Amino acid sequence: MIQVETIKSLLEGVLPGWDLFLVDVAVKPGNHITVFIDSLKGVTIDECKAVSKFVESKLDREMEDFDLEVSSPGLDNPLKLPLQFVKNTGRYLEVVTLDGKITTGKLTGIEEGIIRLETESLEKDAAGRKKVKVLRTWEKPLEDIKSAKVVISLKK
């Protein structure tokens, strides 16, 4: 079976030259290879084709047959790398911490491995009469995050 590390080593040297970065590689039984790539500007179909052709040119089907799929991770997949957080700055995220707490807010940045969200809640004013919107900054190191996904909203 083709090894994940083989595919990673093929791509890690060439992707930065194409302004792309490797998010993940999976190899399932039957040599079904899935490669997820991304970039700060998004990924085009032509870029996926180029990466696919590159990988195919480096593997020998005569030695070991394989099936290859190259794509961007998509909005429904969790963010894994710091560069994905950079790319999604300004979007709303749902973050689950290792202790199971869920926080939703607007990603305002990532710095030195710590993500920052702007959260909002409705709270009573000082007089306790009416509810007002309160914005807070929430910070958490990446190593304390179990998962983070972009919140897809169709509201305008």
N, C-alpha and C positions, 0 to 999 in steps of 0.2 A: 504494500500500500504506500502511496506517495505521502510523505511526511509534511505536516504543517510548517515545520521549520525550513524545509526545502523551499516552499513557496514564499515564505517570509523573506528568506535571504535573497531570493531572486528579485523581489520587489523593493526592499528597503533601500537598495542602492540607486535604483532608477526613478522611483516615484518623485522624490524631491525635485529632480530636474524638470519634471512635468508639472510642478506646483501642486502635486497630489500627496496625500499621506495615507498610509495603510491603517485601517481601523481594525480589521479582523480577518482571519482566514480559518476556514473549517474544512476538514476532509472527512467525509462520511464513507461508510463501507461502499465498495464498488468504485472507489476513487472519484466520488462526486465532490468536486472542489468548489467552494464558494469563497469569493474574495470580495470584501467590502472596502471601497476606497472613498476618500472624501477630499475636499479642499475648502479653503476659506471662501471661495467664490461659488461653490457648488460644482457638481460633476455632470458633464455632458455624455450623451450616448457615444459620441466619437471617442471620448477619453476612455470610456469603458471598453470599447472595441479595441483601442490601441493597447490597453493593458492586457486584454485577453489574447491578442495576437502575440504580444511579447512573451507571456507565460507559455503559450502553446509552442513558440519557437524554441524555448529552452527545455521543454520536456519531450521525451521520445515515446511516441505512441506505440512504436514497435516493441519497446521494452515493457511498457506498462500503459494500458489504455486508461483514459480518464474522461470525465465530463466536467466542463468548466463554466462557471457563472461568475461574472464580474458586475457589480452594481454599487451604488451608493447605499448607505445603511437605511435611508428613509426616515421620516419623522416618527414612525411608530417604534423604532428601535431605541433602546436606551443609549445615552451619551456615555462614551467610555474613555475618551482621551481629552486632555486639557485643550487641545486645538478645537475639538468639537464644541466645547463650552465657549471658546473665543468666537467661533463662527456663529453661535446662537445667542450672543449678547443682544439684549433688547427683546428677546422672546420670553414668553411665559413658560416656566418649567414646573413639573411636579417632581419633588425630590423626596425620596424615602431614605431615611437614615438607618444605620445599622440597628438602632434600638426600635425601629418600626414606626417612628413618627413621620408623618407626611406634611410637607410644607409646599405651598404653591405660591409662586411669585415671579416677578419680572427679573430675569438675569441681568444684573447691572455690570458684572465683570467677574474675572478670575485673576487672582494674583498670588504668586508663590504657593500654588496648590490649594488656595482657599476660594470657594465660590461665594458670591454675594448676590442675594435676592432682595428685591424690594417687595415687601408684603403689605397687604392692606387689610384692615378690619374695620367693622363698625362698632364704635364704643360710645357710651353716654358721655356727653360733654361734662365739664366741671360742675355745672349746676345739676346734673343728672336729669335734665329735661328732654333733650333730644339726642339722637345718635348722629355722630360725625365720623367721617372717614379718617382713619389714622394710618399713616404710612410708617413702616419700620424697616430697618435693614437687618437681614438675617444672614449670618456667615457660618460656613462649615467647611472644614478641610475635606478634600476629596476622599481621603482614606476613611472618613466616617460616613460616606454615602454608599448606600446599597444600590440605588438606581436613581437615574434622573432622566426624565423624558420631556420632550417638548409637548406643551399642551396645545392641541389643535382646537381652534375655536372658529366657528362660522359666523359669529356675531360681528357686526360692524359698529 
